[in-house]
């Protein structure tokens, strides 16, 4: 297990009540020994003007997952901040909810690298991202 903090899904979801996470209705749905998952709606908050899931909204989901996963793998007063994110948008999404799955590539004392893949309701990958974080 890579997580050093104990937390429930209910507590993770409470973290987003007054910020971007809550605004776009990101919901943490699963945590196991190696992965963290959350979903986000494709609706008026997350679509671009042409009716498709906005690439920036996908990045919000990915950075949320990676940053929270990073924090979960630290201890005490340590915090995690994003340094760089890369996103490849593979397939458009028009409606429903998308699901992000976050896995560690590297969890070091000062830097972390996270892989976040985003899937549509048919379980087809629509975006793949890599987030590098710093532990402060």
C-alpha positions, 0 to 999 in steps of 0.5 A: 500500500502506498497510502500513509494517511487513513481516510474515508471516501466520505472525508475525501468528498468533504474536502471539495465542498467549498472549492473547484472540486465541489463546483464541478461535482468531482466525487471520490468513489474508490480507493484501494491499495494502489489506486484512487478513483473519482468521477465528474459529470459532463454537463454545463459546468464541464463542457466547452462551447461545442458540447464536448467535455472541456479538456481543461475540465479533464485536467481539473479531474486529473490534477485533483486525483493526483494531488489528493493521491500525493497528499495521501502518500505523505505524512504529518504537515506535508503538502503536495503541489502540482509542478507539471501536467500533461494531457492527451485527449483521445476521444470526445465525451458528450454526456454522462460521467467520466471516471478518473483512475490514478496510479503512482509511477513514482512516489519519492520524498520530494517528487511524485509522478502520477498517471491518471486515465479518464474513461467514459461511461462505456469504459473507453479511455478518453484522456490520459494524463501524467502529473508531477508533484512536489512534496513541501 
